[in-house]
Amino acid sequence: MNTGFLPELPVTAVLPALGQALAERNGAVLVAPPGAGKTTLVPLALLDAPWLGAGRIVLLEPRRLAARAAARRMAELLGEEPGGIVGYAMRMENRTSARTKILVVTEGVLARMILDDPELPGVSAVIFDEFHERSLDGDFGLALALDVQGALRPDLRLLVMSATLDGARVAELLSGAPVIESEGRSYLVDIRYNERPAGVAIEDAMAKAIRAALATEQGSVLAFLPGQREIERTAERLLGNLGADTDIVPLYGQLDNRTQDAAIRPAPPGRRKVVLATSIAETSITIDGVRVVIDSGLSRLPRYEPASGLTRLETVRVSKASADQRAGRAGRTQPGVSIRLWRAEQTAALPAFTPPEILEADLSGLLLDCAAFGVADPTSLSFLDPPPGPALNEARVLLKALHALDDAGRLTEAGAAMRKLALPVRLAHMVAEAVKSGQALEAATLAVLLTERGLGGDSADLERRLMRFGAERSPRANAARQLAERLAKPSPLRGGSAIAQGDVQRESRGGVAGRVPEPTPPRTAARLHPPLKGEGKGAGALLIHAWPDRVARARGERGRFVLANGSGAMVDAADPLAGETWLVVADLQGKAQNARITAAAPVDEADIRAALADRIETRREISFDRERRAVRVRESARLGAITLAERMLPAPSGADADRAILDALREHGLALLDWGKEAETLRQRLGWLNRGLGAPWPDVSDQALLDRLEDWLLPFLAGDASFAAIKPAALAAGLMSLVPHDLQRKVDALAPTHFDAPSGSHVPIRYDGEWPVLAIRVQELFGLDRHPAIANGMVPLTLELLSPAHRPIQTTRDLPGFWRGSWAEVRTDMRGRYPKHVWPENPLLAAATSRAKPRGT
């Protein structure tokens, strides 16, 4: 291995061992700390490996910025410009030639290359750089490459490189590949802690820390913030408050290439710079001149919620590995200082590593690509961490709803067309549908605008962003238009299209900036504007095909909306979108029930009904008007959780009315019926017989009667939708119909409604408890020497003996025993309370009476 032309860096010492490992095996793992030189030296050192032959080395980088920087540094070492021996290719940018032997790409490109041609012709080795970041694209690319290596290309070399990773675990995935470790060479970094006070915004604390560091330290400053919004606010606080020799430079994924490249170049002689960066600057790149790192300790990561189908950006504490990576940026070229805006003891509580993206992400794109690869179950591939089952199930549901997969999980014709577009599945479906109406270019431009954040500004209103994008003439805007034109072609080219289109910009996860006020065009201009052609559907009508579940309708307070999937969302009340009745929401941030809309477009209800006719459900809802005691019928057209329209229908009659009555009872319960005393008593009697004797005496509990409405109630209804028309006699007849005919005549004998008292009174018997109860004034039982019973004398009644004022004085199931025992005490008490009534010493010798007092007194 000829490495004489390479600079001496820490990784140089292990290059011979690495070369030997790849000569003997088809896989290896290289663990080397930041600054070891692995990104640039390893690919160059492998150029003269015998196994390389005429093939290329494909180097995967997690971000575009890192890919360009790596390619330029390697080309510089060869005395060339990118596009010669070393080239790079990514979405909207391609610098390669027939001479290119080292091709640097972003991670999403490899999956495209393999899916377009699984044999990977012309590729001898694939190097996965910075694999510790554990992106979904990186994990999937390695799983596919291992499958290709095992089935088609045993000669394909796979090298996984990382700064902070469990090398043994990756080596096991690579069938026991050797692990080679390189010593790092970083300068001493003095780590200091400066806790951000509670209640102080991160941008205020960061600006203060930057000003203090510039006053006491030499060199440039690299400040890590969670996202673009915080970067811009910090820059506002620093503007005009720094020395004349200090430049403020932002660095995040939405910036164009020229601005990103300027951020990592050394400051001009005699000047310093403050680089305000997201986690994009953690790995893979070196920013010359940086001596001071100030770390907010925060990062913004995507979190997918399968239940709502939303991916939201969540600001979280960085992992310990990320904090170490960030601190190491200060010691890449000289001794430095790292200032952490938290307490020292909090470092121990940080998670060890950032969770792998595959455990948190929307997996619909992965599942679609696996289906194209002939793999119905992604877990059958060799993933370091298998994709979670719930997220895979949600992805299957979505892809089937988009007609991309059939019921067996196989790729459909529509799914194949979507995959060729190399877009997130929802946007791919939108473009594929737009082809049918001749608006492929309009849809493709909208898709590029959504995947390339920052184009057309940052307004939440996509119509306005499209208008502004039409006037942009920057190299990035021109490249975006060219990409849209390629995506809109009926048959995208294979091979080259994988490189040009397969990159998904991970840097865009850094957040969305605060909105810049823009002129408000009239809503009559709500169509896609130049460079889009024609006057077809507006942006909202196109977006319906991407997010049918995010059609939103205004509700209540201005700016608040409910989505078809049931989630709540909002825009600022001052935003023009806040006054719209209908939106299609393309992007949200925050919690599912109160998310902030960051990208949406107005849409007409007519477009919604036309595009989603198969999803609109017409329902007839039966309600009960308690005041009128009548059934009312409301018909509604619903799109998920959104009511499109509703109207009251005439009250039903005949069989429809009877069915409506039954449906209302099932929903609201039997309390809607006016049982009356006779029917209620019959129900209690039958219930007691069922509890005591069992079948065939019917169960007349609420649930049992609701379950058998067709048997006992329906035959006795009269086709009237009013509950007032259902008489208690009909209910009693219905209940009795449940009793077998040969038992009906026994009801009165076994469970009589009344007891004939010695006084001549006809006293009702209650059956509402476990035992039948007779509540009767004690005087009406005088002279009775046996206990009252029913069911042919087999069941004694529970007697509630009452005073003349009908107040309970004793409960018994043994009347003779009461006369012999407790009566004397009760008599004494009652004589004192009711002296004008007769209280005989021996009630068995007294005459029963129903009168309050004996006659003549």
C-alpha positions in Angstrom: 0.0 0.0 0.0 1.6 3.2 -1.2 1.0 5.9 1.5 4.1 8.0 0.9 2.1 10.9 -0.5 -0.3 11.1 2.5 0.3 13.3 5.5 1.2 11.7 8.8 -1.9 11.5 11.0 -2.8 9.2 13.8 -4.6 6.7 11.5 -1.5 6.3 9.4 -0.1 3.8 11.9 -3.0 1.4 11.3 -3.2 1.7 7.5 -1.0 -1.4 6.9 -3.1 -3.5 9.3 -6.3 -2.3 7.7 -4.9 -3.0 4.2 -4.0 -6.6 5.2 -7.4 -7.1 6.8 -9.2 -6.1 3.7 -6.9 -8.2 1.5 -7.7 -11.3 3.6 -11.4 -10.6 4.4 -14.3 -8.9 2.8 -15.1 -6.8 5.8 -13.4 -4.8 8.6 -14.3 -2.3 11.4 -12.1 0.8 12.1 -12.5 2.6 15.3 -10.7 5.9 15.3 -11.4 9.0 17.4 -12.1 12.4 15.9 -9.1 14.0 14.2 -7.4 10.7 13.5 -7.7 11.3 9.7 -9.8 8.3 8.8 -12.2 10.0 6.5 -9.6 11.3 4.1 -6.6 9.0 4.5 -8.3 5.6 4.4 -9.9 5.8 1.0 -6.7 7.2 -0.5 -4.6 4.5 1.1 -6.8 1.8 -0.5 -6.5 3.1 -4.1 -3.7 0.7 -5.0 -5.2 -2.4 -3.2 -5.0 -5.3 -5.6 -8.7 -6.3 -4.9 -9.8 -2.8 -6.0 -9.1 -3.6 -9.7 -11.1 -1.3 -12.0 -13.8 -0.8 -9.4 -14.6 2.3 -7.3 -14.6 2.9 -3.6 -17.9 4.4 -2.5 -17.5 6.5 0.7 -20.7 7.2 2.6 -21.0 10.4 4.6 -23.9 11.3 6.9 -24.3 14.8 5.5 -23.8 16.8 2.3 -21.4 19.2 4.0 -19.2 16.4 5.2 -19.3 14.7 1.8 -18.2 17.8 -0.1 -15.5 18.6 2.5 -14.1 15.1 2.4 -14.0 15.0 -1.4 -12.3 18.3 -1.6 -9.7 17.4 1.0 -8.9 14.2 -0.7 -8.7 15.8 -4.1 -6.4 18.5 -2.6 -4.0 15.8 -1.3 -3.9 14.4 -4.9 -3.3 17.9 -6.3 -6.6 17.9 -8.1 -10.1 19.4 -7.9 -13.1 17.2 -7.1 -14.4 15.4 -10.2 -11.1 13.6 -11.0 -9.9 10.6 -9.1 -12.0 11.8 -6.2 -15.6 12.9 -6.9 -18.8 13.4 -5.1 -22.4 13.0 -5.9 -25.6 14.0 -4.1 -29.0 15.5 -4.6 -28.7 18.5 -6.9 -24.9 18.3 -7.2 -22.6 15.9 -9.1 -18.9 16.2 -9.6 -17.7 12.9 -11.1 -16.0 11.7 -14.3 -14.8 8.5 -15.9 -11.6 8.9 -13.9 -13.4 8.8 -10.5 -12.1 6.0 -8.3 -13.3 7.4 -5.0 -17.0 8.4 -5.0 -18.2 10.3 -1.9 -21.9 10.2 -1.5 -24.5 10.8 1.2 -25.8 7.7 2.9 -29.2 7.6 1.2 -27.5 7.2 -2.2 -26.2 3.6 -1.5 -29.7 2.1 -1.0 -30.7 3.7 -4.4 -27.7 2.2 -6.1 -28.3 -1.3 -4.7 -32.0 -1.2 -5.5 -31.4 -0.1 -9.0 -28.8 -2.8 -9.5 -28.2 -5.2 -6.6 -24.8 -6.4 -8.1 -23.3 -2.9 -7.6 -21.4 -3.1 -10.9 -18.2 -1.1 -10.9 -18.1 -0.9 -7.1 -15.3 -2.8 -5.2 -15.7 -1.4 -1.7 -18.2 0.6 0.4 -16.9 2.6 3.3 -19.5 3.7 6.0 -18.0 6.7 7.7 -19.1 8.1 11.0 -21.3 5.1 11.5 -21.8 5.9 15.1 -24.4 8.5 14.1 -26.7 5.5 13.4 -28.8 7.2 10.8 -31.7 5.2 9.2 -30.0 5.5 5.8 -26.7 4.3 7.2 -28.2 1.3 8.9 -30.4 0.4 5.9 -27.5 0.8 3.5 -25.3 -1.5 5.6 -28.1 -4.1 5.8 -28.6 -4.0 2.0 -24.8 -4.2 1.4 -24.5 -7.2 3.6 -27.3 -8.9 1.8 -25.6 -8.2 -1.6 -22.3 -9.3 -0.3 -23.8 -12.6 1.0 -25.8 -13.4 -2.1 -24.2 -11.8 -5.1 -20.9 -10.2 -4.4 -18.7 -12.0 -1.9 -15.8 -10.0 -3.3 -17.4 -6.7 -2.2 -15.4 -5.1 0.6 -17.4 -3.4 3.4 -15.6 -1.1 5.9 -17.4 0.5 8.8 -15.6 3.4 10.4 -16.6 5.2 13.6 -15.3 7.5 16.3 -17.5 6.3 19.2 -19.0 2.9 18.6 -19.0 -0.6 20.0 -16.8 -2.1 17.3 -17.2 -5.6 18.5 -21.0 -5.4 18.0 -20.6 -4.2 14.4 -17.9 -6.8 13.8 -20.3 -9.5 14.8 -22.8 -8.1 12.3 -20.0 -8.4 9.6 -19.5 -12.1 10.3 -16.7 -11.6 12.8 -14.8 -9.0 10.8 -11.5 -7.8 12.4 -11.7 -4.7 14.5 -8.8 -2.2 14.1 -8.4 0.6 16.5 -6.4 3.8 15.9 -5.1 6.1 18.6 -6.3 9.7 18.3 -4.2 12.8 18.4 -6.0 15.7 19.8 -4.7 18.6 21.7 -5.6 19.2 25.4 -9.1 20.6 25.8 -9.9 22.4 29.0 -13.5 21.6 29.8 -15.3 24.2 31.9 -18.9 24.5 33.1 -21.1 27.6 33.1 -24.6 26.6 34.0 -27.4 28.4 32.2 -29.7 29.9 34.9 -33.2 28.7 35.1 -35.6 30.7 33.0 -32.9 32.2 30.8 -33.4 31.5 27.1 -30.7 29.5 25.5 -29.9 32.2 22.9 -29.4 34.8 25.7 -27.1 32.4 27.7 -25.2 31.5 24.5 -24.6 35.1 23.4 -23.4 36.0 26.9 -21.0 33.1 27.0 -19.6 33.9 23.5 -18.9 37.5 24.4 -17.1 36.4 27.5 -15.0 33.8 25.7 -14.0 36.3 23.0 -12.8 38.7 25.7 -10.7 36.2 27.5 -9.6 33.5 24.9 -7.8 33.5 21.6 -9.0 32.0 18.3 -12.4 31.5 16.8 -15.5 30.1 18.5 -17.7 27.2 17.5 -21.1 27.4 19.3 -23.5 24.4 19.3 -27.2 25.2 19.3 -30.2 23.0 18.7 -31.6 24.5 15.5 -31.8 27.3 13.0 -34.3 29.3 15.1 -31.9 29.5 18.1 -28.9 30.3 15.7 -30.7 33.3 14.2 -31.8 34.6 17.6 -28.3 34.2 19.0 -26.9 36.0 15.9 -29.4 38.9 16.5 -28.1 39.3 20.1 -24.4 39.3 19.0 -24.9 41.7 16.1 -23.1 45.0 16.9 -21.8 43.7 20.2 -18.6 42.0 19.0 -15.2 43.4 17.9 -14.8 44.7 14.4 -12.4 41.8 13.7 -15.0 39.1 14.4 -17.5 37.6 11.9 -20.7 35.8 12.8 -21.2 32.7 10.6 -24.2 30.4 10.8 -23.9 26.7 9.9 -27.0 24.5 9.5 -28.5 22.2 6.9 -30.8 24.6 5.2 -28.1 26.9 4.1 -26.8 26.7 0.5 -23.5 25.0 -0.3 -21.6 28.2 -0.7 -22.6 29.5 2.8 -21.9 26.2 4.4 -18.5 25.9 2.8 -17.6 29.4 3.9 -18.4 28.5 7.5 -15.8 25.8 7.6 -13.0 27.8 5.9 -10.4 29.4 8.1 -10.9 33.0 9.1 -8.9 35.5 7.0 -5.6 36.6 8.6 -6.2 39.0 11.4 -9.8 38.1 11.8 -11.8 35.8 14.1 -15.2 34.2 13.6 -18.0 32.8 15.6 -19.6 29.8 14.0 -23.2 29.2 15.2 -23.9 25.6 14.3 -26.3 22.7 14.8 -25.0 19.2 15.3 -24.0 19.3 11.6 -20.6 20.3 12.9 -20.1 17.5 15.4 -18.3 15.1 13.2 -16.6 14.6 9.8 -15.4 18.2 9.3 -12.7 20.3 10.8 -13.2 24.1 11.2 -9.7 25.5 11.1 -8.9 28.1 13.7 -11.5 27.1 16.3 -10.0 27.1 19.8 -13.2 27.6 21.8 -16.3 25.4 21.7 -19.4 26.5 23.6 -22.0 23.8 23.9 -25.6 24.4 24.7 -26.0 20.7 25.5 -29.1 20.6 23.4 -29.9 18.9 20.1 -33.0 18.6 18.0 -34.0 15.1 16.9 -37.0 13.7 15.0 -39.5 11.6 17.0 -42.1 9.6 15.0 -45.5 9.1 16.7 -47.1 6.0 15.1 -50.4 6.7 16.7 -50.8 10.1 15.0 -48.5 9.5 12.0 -46.6 12.6 12.8 -42.9 13.1 13.0 -42.1 16.0 15.3 -38.8 17.6 16.1 -38.0 17.4 19.8 -35.3 19.4 21.6 -33.4 17.0 23.9 -30.2 16.8 25.9 -27.2 15.6 23.9 -25.7 12.3 24.6 -22.3 12.0 26.4 -20.8 10.8 23.1 -22.0 13.9 21.3 -20.8 16.2 24.1 -17.4 14.6 23.8 -17.4 15.0 20.1 -18.3 18.6 20.4 -15.6 19.3 23.0 -13.1 17.6 20.7 -13.7 20.2 18.0 -11.7 22.7 20.2 -8.6 20.5 20.2 -8.3 19.5 16.5 -5.4 21.8 15.6 -4.2 23.3 18.9 -5.0 23.3 22.6 -8.5 24.6 23.3 -11.3 25.3 25.6 -14.8 23.8 25.8 -17.5 25.6 27.8 -20.6 23.6 28.6 -23.7 25.5 29.6 -24.7 23.0 32.3 -23.4 21.8 35.7 -20.5 19.3 35.8 -22.5 16.7 37.7 -25.2 16.7 35.0 -22.8 15.2 32.5 -23.0 11.8 34.2 -26.7 11.8 33.7 -26.5 12.2 30.0 -27.4 9.2 27.8 -24.3 7.4 26.6 -25.3 7.6 22.9 -28.0 9.2 20.7 -30.7 6.5 20.1 -30.4 4.9 16.6 -32.7 6.7 14.2 -34.3 3.4 13.1 -35.9 3.1 16.6 -37.5 6.5 16.3 -38.3 7.1 12.6 -41.1 6.8 10.1 -40.3 3.5 8.4 -42.6 3.8 5.3 -39.7 4.6 3.0 -37.6 1.7 4.3 -40.5 -0.7 3.9 -41.2 0.5 0.3 -37.5 0.0 -0.6 -37.5 -3.4 1.0 -40.5 -4.4 -1.0 -38.7 -3.3 -4.2 -35.7 -5.4 -3.1 -38.1 -8.4 -2.7 -38.0 -8.4 1.1 -41.4 -8.4 2.6 -40.1 -8.4 6.2 -37.3 -5.9 6.8 -36.4 -7.7 10.1 -35.0 -10.6 7.9 -32.2 -8.3 6.9 -29.0 -7.8 9.0 -29.7 -4.7 11.0 -27.6 -3.7 14.0 -30.9 -2.8 15.7 -34.0 -4.4 14.0 -36.8 -1.9 13.0 -39.6 -1.8 15.7 -42.7 -3.8 14.9 -45.3 -1.0 15.7 -43.5 1.5 13.4 -43.4 -1.2 10.6 -47.1 -1.9 11.1 -47.9 1.8 10.8 -45.8 2.0 7.6 -47.6 -1.0 6.1 -51.0 0.7 6.8 -49.8 3.9 5.1 -48.3 2.2 2.1 -51.4 0.1 1.5 -53.6 3.2 1.8 -51.4 4.8 -0.8 -51.8 1.6 -3.0 -48.0 1.1 -2.9 -48.2 -2.4 -1.4 -50.8 -5.1 -2.0 -52.3 -7.2 0.8 -49.4 -9.6 0.7 -46.9 -6.8 1.1 -45.7 -6.9 -2.5 -44.8 -3.8 -4.4 -47.6 -2.7 -6.7 -47.2 -0.9 -10.0 -48.0 2.4 -8.2 -45.5 1.5 -5.5 -42.8 0.9 -8.2 -43.5 4.3 -9.7 -43.3 6.0 -6.3 -40.0 4.3 -5.5 -38.4 5.5 -8.8 -39.1 9.0 -7.8 -36.7 8.8 -4.8 -38.9 11.0 -2.6 -40.5 10.3 0.8 -43.4 8.0 0.1 -46.1 10.6 0.6 -44.5 13.1 -1.7 -43.8 10.3 -4.2 -47.5 9.4 -4.2 -48.4 13.0 -4.8 -46.1 13.3 -7.8 -47.3 10.0 -9.2 -50.9 11.1 -8.9 -50.1 14.5 -10.5 -48.8 12.7 -13.6 -52.4 11.6 -14.3 -53.6 15.2 -14.5 -50.5 16.5 -16.3 -49.1 18.4 -13.3 -46.1 16.3 -12.6 -43.7 19.3 -12.7 -45.9 21.3 -10.4 -46.0 18.5 -7.9 -42.3 17.7 -8.2 -41.5 21.4 -7.6 -43.6 21.3 -4.5 -41.9 18.1 -3.4 -38.5 19.6 -3.8 -39.5 22.7 -1.9 -40.6 20.5 1.0 -37.5 18.4 1.1 -35.1 21.2 0.5 -35.8 23.5 3.5 -35.1 27.2 3.1 -36.0 27.4 -0.6 -38.6 30.1 -1.0 -38.2 31.4 2.5 -39.7 30.0 5.6 -43.4 31.0 5.5 -45.8 28.4 6.7 -47.9 29.2 3.6 -46.5 27.0 0.8 -48.3 29.1 -1.9 -46.2 32.1 -0.8 -43.1 30.1 -0.7 -43.7 28.8 -4.2 -44.2 32.4 -5.4 -40.9 33.5 -3.8 -39.1 30.4 -5.0 -40.1 31.4 -8.5 -38.1 34.6 -8.3 -35.0 33.0 -6.7 -32.0 32.7 -9.0 -29.4 31.3 -6.7 -27.3 28.2 -7.7 -29.3 26.2 -5.2 -32.6 27.4 -6.5 -31.6 26.6 -10.1 -30.4 23.2 -9.0 -33.7 22.6 -7.3 -35.6 23.4 -10.4 -33.5 21.0 -12.4 -34.1 18.3 -9.9 -37.9 18.9 -10.1 -37.7 18.6 -13.9 -35.9 15.2 -13.5 -38.4 14.0 -11.0 -41.3 15.0 -13.3 -40.0 12.9 -16.2 -42.3 9.9 -16.9 -39.4 7.4 -16.6 -36.6 8.7 -14.4 -33.2 7.4 -15.5 -31.8 4.5 -13.6 -28.2 4.4 -12.3 -27.4 8.1 -12.4 -30.8 8.9 -11.0 -29.9 7.0 -7.9 -27.0 9.3 -7.2 -28.7 12.5 -8.2 -32.0 11.8 -6.4 -31.2 9.3 -3.6 -30.1 11.8 -1.0 -32.4 12.8 1.8 -31.2 15.9 3.6 -30.7 14.9 7.2 -29.4 18.3 8.0 -32.9 19.7 7.6 -33.9 18.3 11.0 -32.2 21.3 12.7 -35.5 23.1 13.0 -37.3 25.9 11.2 -36.4 29.6 11.6 -38.7 32.3 12.7 -40.9 33.6 9.9 -39.8 36.7 8.0 -42.8 39.0 7.2 -43.7 38.8 3.5 -46.1 40.8 1.3 -49.5 39.1 1.2 -50.6 38.2 -2.3 -54.3 38.1 -3.0 -55.9 34.7 -2.3 -57.2 34.7 -5.9 -53.6 33.9 -6.7 -53.7 30.6 -4.9 -52.2 28.6 -7.7 -48.7 27.4 -8.3 -46.7 30.2 -9.7 -43.6 30.4 -11.9 -41.5 28.5 -12.6 -44.5 26.2 -12.5 -46.6 26.2 -15.6 -50.3 26.1 -16.3 -53.3 26.9 -14.1 -54.1 23.5 -12.8 -54.6 22.5 -9.2 -53.3 24.6 -6.4 -50.7 23.4 -4.0 -53.3 22.3 -1.5 -55.1 20.2 -4.1 -51.8 18.5 -4.9 -50.8 18.0 -1.2 -54.1 16.1 -0.6 -52.5 13.1 -2.3 -49.6 13.2 0.1 -51.4 13.9 3.3 -55.1 13.0 3.1 -55.0 12.4 6.8 -53.8 16.0 7.4 -56.6 17.8 5.7 -57.5 20.4 8.3 -60.6 22.4 9.0 -60.8 25.6 11.0 -62.5 25.3 14.4 -63.3 27.8 17.1 -60.6 30.3 17.7 -58.8 31.9 14.7 -55.8 30.0 13.7 -56.9 26.7 15.2 -57.6 23.6 13.1 -58.6 20.0 13.5 -56.9 17.5 11.2 -58.7 14.5 9.6 -56.5 12.2 11.8 -58.0 13.7 14.9 -54.9 15.8 15.9 -55.1 19.5 16.7 -52.9 22.2 15.1 -52.5 25.9 15.0 -50.9 28.9 13.3 -50.4 32.3 14.7 -53.6 34.3 14.5 -51.8 37.0 12.5 -50.7 34.5 9.8 -52.8 34.8 6.6 -53.4 31.0 6.8 -55.2 31.5 10.1 -58.2 32.8 8.2 -58.6 29.9 5.9 -61.4 27.4 6.3 -59.5 24.4 4.8 -55.8 23.6 4.7 -53.6 20.6 3.8 -50.8 20.5 6.4 -47.4 19.2 5.2 -45.3 19.8 8.3 -46.0 20.3 12.0 -43.9 20.8 15.1 -44.8 20.0 18.7 -47.3 17.7 20.4 -50.0 16.0 18.3 -52.9 17.8 20.0 -51.4 21.2 19.9 -48.9 21.2 17.1 -47.6 24.3 15.3 -48.2 24.3 11.5 -45.0 25.1 9.7 -46.0 24.2 6.2 -49.5 24.1 4.7 -51.5 25.3 1.7 -55.2 26.4 1.4 -57.5 24.0 -0.4 -61.1 24.1 -1.6 -63.7 21.7 -0.2 -64.6 20.8 -3.8 -61.0 19.6 -4.3 -61.2 17.6 -1.1 -64.4 15.9 -2.1 -63.1 15.1 -5.6 -59.7 13.7 -4.4 -60.9 11.8 -1.4 -64.3 10.6 -2.4 -63.4 7.0 -1.4 -62.4 8.2 2.1 -65.5 10.3 2.8 -68.0 8.4 5.0 -71.7 9.2 5.1 -73.2 8.4 8.4 -76.7 8.4 9.8 -76.6 9.3 13.5 -79.7 8.7 15.7 -80.1 10.9 18.6 -82.8 11.1 21.3 -84.7 14.4 21.9 -85.5 14.1 25.6 -87.8 17.0 25.6 -89.9 15.6 22.8 -89.1 12.0 23.7 -88.6 11.3 20.0 -85.9 9.9 17.7 -84.1 12.4 15.5 -81.9 11.4 12.5 -78.8 13.4 11.5 -76.9 12.6 8.3 -73.3 13.7 8.1 -70.4 13.4 5.7 -67.1 12.9 7.5 -63.5 12.8 6.5 -61.9 11.1 9.5 -62.4 13.4 12.4 -63.7 16.3 10.2 -67.4 16.8 9.6 -67.8 18.1 6.0 -71.5 18.6 6.1 -74.5 17.5 8.1 -78.3 17.8 7.9 -81.4 16.7 9.8 -83.5 14.1 8.1 -87.3 13.6 8.5 -88.3 11.3 11.4 -88.5 7.8 10.1 -91.8 5.8 10.1 -92.8 2.2 9.8 -90.1 -0.4 10.0 -87.4 2.4 9.8 -88.9 4.0 12.8 -89.0 0.8 14.7 -85.3 0.1 13.9 -84.5 3.7 14.9 -86.1 3.1 18.3 -84.0 0.0 18.8 -80.8 1.8 17.8 -81.6 4.7 20.2 -82.1 2.2 23.0 -78.9 0.4 22.3 -77.0 3.7 22.5 -78.8 5.4 25.4 -80.3 2.5 27.4 -83.7 1.3 28.5 -84.2 4.4 30.7 -85.7 6.0 27.5 -88.8 3.8 27.9 -91.8 4.8 30.1 -92.3 1.5 31.8 -95.2 2.5 34.0 -95.9 0.7 37.3 -97.5 -2.4 35.7 -94.7 -3.2 33.3 -92.0 -2.3 35.8 -93.5 -4.6 38.4 -93.8 -7.4 35.9 -90.2 -7.0 35.0 -89.2 -7.2 38.7 -91.3 -10.3 39.2 -89.8 -12.0 36.2 -86.4 -11.0 37.3 -87.0 -12.6 40.7 -88.2 -15.8 39.2 -85.2 -16.0 36.9 -82.8 -15.4 39.8 -84.5 -18.0 42.0 -85.5 -20.7 39.4 -83.3 -20.0 36.4 -84.1 -20.9 32.9 -86.6 -21.1 31.2 -87.7 -18.0 33.2 -86.2 -15.2 31.1 -83.3 -12.9 32.1 -84.8 -9.4 32.1 -81.6 -7.4 33.2 -80.8 -4.3 31.1 -78.1 -6.0 29.1 -80.2 -9.1 28.4 -83.2 -7.0 27.2 -80.9 -4.9 25.0 -79.5 -8.0 23.5 -83.0 -9.3 22.7 -84.8 -6.1 21.6 -85.9 -7.8 18.3 -87.4 -10.7 20.3 -89.5 -8.9 22.9 -90.0 -5.2 21.8 -89.9 -5.0 18.0 -93.1 -7.1 17.5 -95.0 -4.7 19.8 -93.9 -1.4 18.2 -96.3 0.5 16.0 -94.0 2.2 13.5 -93.8 5.5 15.3 -90.4 7.2 16.0 -91.7 8.7 19.3 -91.0 7.0 22.6 -94.3 8.6 23.8 -96.1 6.2 21.5 -94.7 3.2 23.3 -97.3 2.4 26.0 -96.5 0.5 29.2 -99.0 -2.1 28.2 -96.9 -2.8 25.1 -93.8 -3.2 27.2 -95.6 -5.6 29.6 -96.8 -7.7 26.6 -93.3 -7.8 25.2 -91.9 -9.0 28.5 -94.5 -11.6 28.9 -93.7 -12.8 25.4 -90.3 -13.9 26.7 -92.0 -16.4 29.1 -92.7 -19.8 27.6 -96.4 -20.2 27.0 -96.8 -23.0 29.5 -95.3 -20.9 32.2 -97.2 -17.7 31.6 -100.2 -18.9 33.7 -97.9 -19.7 36.6 -96.5 -16.2 36.9 -99.3 -14.9 39.1 -99.3 -18.1 41.2 -95.6 -18.1 41.9 -95.0 -14.3 42.0 -98.4 -12.6 42.8 -98.6 -8.9 42.5 -100.5 -8.4 45.8 -101.1 -9.9 49.2 -104.6 -10.1 50.6 -104.2 -9.0 54.2 -106.5 -10.0 57.1 -107.7 -6.4 57.1 -109.1 -6.9 53.6 -106.5 -4.7 52.0 -104.9 -5.6 48.7 -101.3 -4.8 49.4 -98.6 -4.8 46.6 -95.6 -7.0 46.9 -92.2 -5.6 45.9 -89.7 -7.7 43.9 -86.9 -5.2 43.5 -84.5 -6.9 45.9 -83.2 -10.4 46.6 -86.4 -11.4 48.3 -90.0 -10.3 47.8 -91.0 -7.6 50.3 -94.4 -6.8 51.8 -94.6 -3.3 53.4 -97.7 -3.2 55.5 -99.0 -1.5 58.6 -98.8 -3.8 61.6 -102.5 -3.4 62.5 -103.5 -5.1 59.2 -101.9 -8.3 60.3 -103.6 -8.6 63.8 -105.0 -12.1 64.3 -102.6 -13.7 61.6 -100.8 -16.6 63.2 -98.7 -17.8 60.3 -96.1 -15.9 58.2 -97.2 -14.7 54.7 -95.6 -16.6 51.9 -95.8 -16.9 48.1 -94.8 -19.5 45.5 -97.3 -22.0 46.9 -96.2 -21.2 50.4 -92.6 -22.0 49.7 -91.1 -18.5 49.9 -91.7 -16.3 52.9 -92.2 -12.7 52.3 -89.9 -10.2 54.0 -92.3 -8.1 56.1 -91.6 -4.4 56.5 -94.0 -3.7 59.4 -95.1 0.0 59.4 -96.4 2.4 62.0 -99.6 4.2 61.5 -97.5 7.0 59.8 -96.1 4.3 57.4 -92.7 4.4 59.0 -90.8 1.2 59.4 -90.8 -0.3 62.9 -89.6 -3.8 62.3 -88.4 -6.2 59.5 -89.1 -9.9 59.9 -89.4 -13.2 58.1 -91.1 -14.8 61.2 -94.4 -13.1 62.1 -95.4 -15.6 64.8 -92.0 -15.2 66.4 -92.5 -11.4 66.3 -95.8 -11.6 68.1 -94.3 -13.7 70.8 -91.1 -11.7 71.2 -90.5 -8.2 70.0 -94.1 -7.1 69.9 -94.2 -6.2 73.6 -91.3 -3.7 73.2 -92.8 -2.3 70.0 -96.2 -2.0 71.6 -94.8 0.0 74.5 -93.0 2.4 72.1 -96.0 2.7 69.7 -98.5 3.4 72.5 -96.5 6.4 73.5 -96.3 7.8 70.0 -99.8 6.9 68.8 -102.0 6.8 71.9 -105.2 7.0 70.0 -104.5 3.7 68.1 -105.2 0.3 69.3 -102.2 -1.6 70.6 -103.5 -4.9 71.9 -101.4 -6.9 74.4 -102.1 -10.1 72.4 -102.3 -9.2 68.7 -103.3 -12.7 67.8 -106.7 -12.1 69.6 -107.2 -8.7 68.0 -109.1 -7.9 64.8 -107.1 -6.7 61.9 -107.9 -3.2 60.7 -106.9 -1.0 57.8 -108.2 2.1 59.6 -105.9 4.5 61.4 -108.1 4.3 64.6 -110.9 1.9 65.6 -114.4 3.0 64.8 -116.1 5.1 67.4 -112.9 6.6 68.8 
